[in-house]
């Protein structure tokens, strides 16, 4: 803090004028992105049947939105810091409308994937800007409470997506799920225009455009390389994408160390309360989104739930996030972010262990619902401290970097975890079905083309069963067992990731008093000096 006694331009007030309306506007803007992110999962079986999609194509439909968002969020966060966060917010909401329409009326799964990526790009403009504005407009306990509400309602609305999508799929075609956010986007656009302040501590530094392009190539290359890794005869493509990701990553970090105005300040990113919280959040949100991605297919493919039942099954997760996240803000203030994160991780670990051990072909809903309750408690507890530590570790002029990283927690985590879990599901399903065919007495009667269709995805196997009704029971039973084999692999990787994340927080994140001392030191270091520009 400066000793001049004058207020700093880099320190926001406790709350802005019309704080409730401003916060409501930002939460509704975030809701548009959150709903668009989650509506696809429950529609994946219907999309697979409509386009005869492979499991890899379905993985890309699920991941495409997170891919567009994660790849663009750092760059666009810096653009908002420099050119105006409200402007970027409004542009993002406006772009979401044509993206939703293109997805709803896509003539192929390839066009649908492209539409999902475009929708993610629109969210990259709007979603991180909401947290950047909270960071710039609130301070102190008011900021913590606002972040908790933003996190709770955002996570809850995101998980309501499958419920709404399931209800639509009962009456309308698969594309209807992508139209659900259009009325909300109109409301968000009007409220943001009326109530969100035009300017809030934007930076005067120019944007590092080269760093922005490299960050896009890094994240897009990484996510696509993971998804193509399990695609037959696409190993060269996967390796090439991996090389692009590695080369872009090396160039990005080199650029950020040398650029006079880095897109991503590595000095700030090296702060323990920043990088550990970022890694912890990636695993928390990635685990939640990965479990939703796998479980929605499991409920419909294996247990035979219809879309409404599958969407409604996730409601315990929604309720627990909404109830727990605001209370986690109090726990952060009293016990510190480290303790709150570790408690959240414990619940997530229990959830994945439960799914691995007790989700089978004949599981009752109590077994399903309990896992969702545990995930909701874990994500509700861990989400707030991760975002709080990020925003508290940076100066307000770098709010876009903090909000971009907070968004990366969810979207890079979701894209990577869904990709890994999807690849393992795909590979596990295909290998198990191939083994089932090889051990069958009718294996010689199965042509290579039929085997390819059976191992491509569950929906393809169902179509083969319809074409060969005399073998329908055996085909569907084998497909269910193969799916369970694949999802067990996915849950095992989720357990390992959660365990590693908890170990990282336990070893590297400071205890409450040390954390507060570090944050005070960062605030002093980042405050403008007397006589400095802007004083």
N, C-alpha and C positions, 0 to 999 in steps of 0.2 A: 504494500500500500504506500502511496505517496505521503510524505510528511507535510505537504503544502496545505492540507486541510480542504482543498477543493475537490469536488466530486469528479470521478473519472468518467470519461465517455465510454470506457470499456466495461463499466460495471452497470448492469441493468437495474432498474428499480425492483422493489419487492413484487409488484404486479402492474400490468398495464391498465389503462382506462378501459372500462367495460370488460373486465377480465373474464367474466363468465361467458359472454358472447364470443370473445376472441377464442377462448379455449374450446368452446362448443364448435366453432367454425373449423378449427384445426383438427379436432377429433373426427368431424364428419368428412373432411377432406381425406384424412387417413383411412376412414371407413371404406371409401371408394376403392382405394388400393388394396386394403385388406380383404374385402369381399371378392374382388377380381382375382386375387391370389388363390383363394381357396375353393371357388365354385367348381373348378374342373375335376377335382378328385372323385367326387361322387358320380360324375358323368363318364368316367373313363371306360367302364364296361359298355355303355351305350355307344360311345364314340368308336370303340374297338369293333363292335358289331356293324356300325354304319359304314366304316371304311375298310373292314377286314384288316385292321392295323396290327402290326407286330408289337410285342411288348416294348421294344425299343422306341417305336413311334409314340406309344402311350406314355412312356417315360418322358419323352421330349415335350409332349403336350403339357404334362404336369410341371416340368422344369422350366419351360420356355418363359413364363412370366417372371420367375425368379432370376432367370438368366439375364433377360433384358434389364431388369431392375438392378441386379448386383453389378453388372458390367458397366452401367452408366452412372451409378450413384455418386462415386467419388468425384468424377469430373463435373457432374451437374451440381453437386453440393458447392463446389468452388465457384461455379458460374453464378449460383444464387448469392453467395457471399459477396461477389463483386458487382453484379448487375442488378440485384434486387430480388429478394426472396419471394415477395408477393407476386411479381411478374412471372417467375418460374412456376409458382404454385398454380396460377390461373392457366398458364399454357399447358401444364401437365393434365389438369382436369379436362380441359377442352380436347386434348389429343386422345384421352381415354374413350371418348364417344365413338369416333371412327374405328378405333381398335376393337372395341366390343362388337360393333356391327360386322366387321370383317370376320371376327371369330364366329359369330352366330351363324353367318351364312357362308362359311368356308366350304368350297366344293371338294376339298381333299384334306387329309390329315397334314400334308406338308404346308398348305396354306394356313391351316389352323395353328400350326406351330409358329409360323411367321407372324400371325396376328397376335399370338400370346407374347412373343418377343416384343412386338410394337407396343402392346399394352404395358409390358414391364418398363419400357423406355418412358412411357407417359407417367408411370408411377415413380420412376427415377427423378422426374422433375418435381413431382408434388409431394410424395411421401416424406423424404428426408427433410424437406423444407419445413414440414410441420414441427419436427423436433428442434430444428435450428431456430425457429421463431420462438418456441417455448424457452429455449436456452437464452435467447437474446432479450426476451420481454419479461421474464421472471427471474428472481434470485432467491437464495436462502431456502427455508422450508417450503415456501410457496412454489418454488421450482420443483422440489422433490415431490410434493403432492400432485402438481400438474403432470409431471412425468408418469407418476403412478396411475393417474386417471387415464392418460393417453395410452399407457401400456395395457391397462386392464381392459378398457373399452375397445381398444384396437385389437387385442388378442381375442376378446370375446366375440366381436363382430366377425373377425376372420373365421372363427370356428363355427359361426352361424351359417357361413356359406354353404356347407354341405346340407344343412337342414332345408334352407330355401331351395337349393338346387334339387334336392330329392323331391320336394313337393312339386316343383315345375316338371320334373321328368315323368311324374305320374300322369300328367295331363298333356304335356307338349313334347316336342322333339328335343334332341340333345342340345341344339343351339340355343334354346331358350335360357339356359343357365348363364349365358354370357350377356344377356340383355338386362339382368336383374339390377345392375348398378346404374343404369341410365337415368332413372328418376332421381336417385340419390346424387348423381353427378351434377344435375341441374341445381339441386338445393345447395350442394357444396359450392358451386360456382358463384351463386348469388350471395351466400353468406360470407365467403372469402372476399368477394368484391366490396361488400358493405362494411365488414367489421375488422378485417385483418389490417393492421397498420402498413402503410406503404413502404416504410423504411425502418430498419431496426439494427443499428450498429453494423452496417455492411462494411466490407473491407475496401480500401482504395488501391490495393495491390492488383496488378494485372494477373490474369489467369494463366497458369502453365498449361497451354494447349497440348504441347508434345507429351507432357506427363499424363494428361487426360487420355490421349489416344492410346498410350502404352498401358494404362490401367484397364482400358476396355479390352485390349488384346489379351492381357494377362488373364483376366477373369473369364472371358468368353472362351479362350483356348483351354483353360483348365477344366471348366464344366463340360465342354463338348468332348474333350479327350476322355473324360471319365465315362460319358454316355456311349461313346463309340467303342470303348474297350471290349465290350461283350458282344459286339455285332459280328456275326460270321463274315470273314473275308474283308473286314474293314480295319485290320490291324495297322496297315500302313497309314490310313487316315488318322487313327488314334495317336500313333507315334508322332505324325506330323503336327497335329494339334498340340500334343504335349511339348514338342520342341518350340512351337510358337509361344506357348505359355511360359516356358523357362527363359527363352530369349527376351521376351517382353518384360518378364519379372526382373531379370538382371539389368536390363536397360532402364526400367522404371526406377529401381533403387539407386542406380548410378545417377540418373537425372535428378532425383530428389535431393541427393547430397550436394549437387553442384548448382542447381537452379537458384537464382536470386529470390525468386518468389515460388517456392515449391508448392505443388498441388497438395502434397501430403507431408507435413512437417515431421521429419523422422526424429527430431529432437523431442517433440511433444509425444510422438507415438512411442518413444522409448521409455516414457514414464510408466512405472509399475502399475499404477492405478488405471492406466489407459490400456496397455497392451494385454495385460492379464484379463481385464474385464472384457476386452474385445474378443479374445479367444474363448473365454468362458461363455459369452453370449452366443457366439457362433454355434457352439455345441448344444446349448440349451434350446435355441430356436430351431436349429437343424434337426434335433431329436424330435421335437414336437411336430414339425412339418413332415419329417420322414415317417413318423408313426401314423400320421393321418393319411399320408399317401398310400402306404401299404395296407392299413387297416380298412380303408373304404373298399378296396378291391377284395380283401379277405371276407368282409361281411357279405358282399354280394356274390362273389364267386364260390366261396366255400360253404358259408352258412345259409345262402339262399335268401338273404334279406332283399326286399325291394328297395328302390332308391330312397323312398321316404323313410323307411325303417333304418336304413344305413345312415342317412343324414341325421335323423333324430337320435341315433345311438350315441353320437358324439356330444350331446347336450351336457352331460355331467362335466366334461372338460371345460365347456364354455362357462358354466355356473361357477366352477371352482376358480377359474382365472379371474372372473369378475369379482368374486368374494375375497380372494386371497391377495391379489396384487395391491389394492389400496392399503391393506394391512402390512404388506411388506415394507412400505415406506416408513411406517413407525418402527419396524424391526431394524431397518437400515440406520435410522437415527439413534436408536438405543443400543444396538449390538454391533453395528457396523456392517459394511457390505460383504465382508469375507464370510462371517457367520451365516448371513442370510443366503448367500450363494451356495454354501455347503449344505445347508438344510434343503434347499431346492434341488440340488444334485442328488441327495439321498432319495428323495421321492421319485425323481426321474429314473434312477437306477432300479428301484423297486418295481416301477411300472414296466420297464423293459424286461426285467427278469420274470415278472408275472406273465407277460405276453409270450415269452419264449417257452415257459413251462406249462401254461394252462390254456393257451389259445389253440384249440384243435378243431377237428371236424364236427364235434358235437358239443361245443362250448355253449353254456347258457348265458343269458344276457348279464347276469350278475357278475360273471367272470369278465365280460367285455366292459361293463360299466365301471367296475373297480379299477381297471387299468386306466381308463379315461380320467377317473377321479384323481388318481395318483399323478398322471401327467399334468392335469390342470393345476394341482397344488404345487408341483415342482416348477412348472413354467411361471406360475403366478408369483412365487417367491423369488425366483432367480432373475426374472426379466427386469424388474425395477432397479436392483443394485447394479446390474451390468450397465444399463443406460445412464444411471445416476453417476457412476464412477467415470464414465467416458466424458459426460458433459462437464463434470466438476474438474476435470484434468486439463481443460483447454481454456484459453482466453476467449471472450465472447466474439472477437473478430474472427476467430477460427471455429465458430459454431457449426459451419457447414461441414468441416472435417469431422467433428464429433458426431453430428447427426448422420453424416454419410457412413461413418464407421458403425454407428448404432443400427443403421439400416442394413449394412453389410452383415451384421450379426445374424439378422433374420434371413436375409435373402441369399447371401453367399452360403450361410449355414444351411438354409433350406435347399438351395440348388445342389450343393456338394453332397449333403446327406441323402437327399432324394435320389441323386445320381448314383451314389455308392450303393444305397439300398436297392434301387431299381436294377442296377447291373447285377447285383447278387441274386435278386429275385429272378431276373431273366435267366441267368446262367444256372441257378439251382433248379428252376422249373424245367428248363430244356434238358439238363443232364438227368434229372429224375424221370422225366417222361421217356427219354431215350432208353434208360435202363429198364423201365416198365415194358416198353415195346420189345426189347431184346429178350426179356424173360418170359414173354407171352407165348402160348402155344401157336398163336396165329401170326407170329412175327414175320414169317416168310411171305404172308399175304399182304403185308403193309408195304406199299411202294415208297420210294424215296420222296415223291411229291406229297403223299399223304403224311409221312412222318414229319416232313418240313412244316406242314400246316399244323399238325398236332403240337409240335414243340415251339411254334412261333409265339403263341399266347393262349391264355385261357379262352378268350372269345373265339379264336380260330378253332380250338379243339371242340367248342360247343357247336360250331357250324359243321364240322366234320361229323359230329355225333348225329346231327339232324339229317345229314346226307346218308348215313349208314345206321338206320334205326335199330337194326338187329344187334349192333354193338354199342348202342348209345349209353347204356348203363355202365359198361366197362370203361368207355372213353371218358365219361364225366367223372367217374370215381378215380381214375388214374390222374386226370387233370387236377382234381382237388388235392390228392395226395402230393402231386408234384408241386402245386402252389405252396402247400404247407412246408415242403422241403426248402423251397426258395425263400419263403418269408422267415424261416428259422435262421437262415444265414444272415438275412438283413437285420433281424433283432440282435443277433450275436455281435455284429459290427457296431450297432447302436450302443449296446452295453459297454463294449470296449472303449468307444469314444467318450461316453459319460464318465467312465472310470478314470480315463486319462485327464479329462477336464477337471474333475474333482481333485485329482492329485496336483494338478497345476495350481489351482486356487489355494489348496492347503499349503503348498510349499512356497508360493511366490507372492500371494496377495497379502498386504500388510493387515495386521490386527486393527481394531477400531481406532485406538489412540494414535497409532503410527500413521494410519491412513489420514486422519484429520490433520496431523502435523504436516504430512506431505502435501495435502491439498492447500493448506495455508501457505506453505512455501511456494507452491506453484502460482498461487494467486499473487503473492508478493513479486515473484519473478516476472510475471506477465503484466503487472500494472504499469502504466505509462510513468516514466520518470518526470520530476518537476522540470518544466522547460522543454519537454519533448513535444514533438508535433502532436497536435490534438489536445494539448493541455489547455 
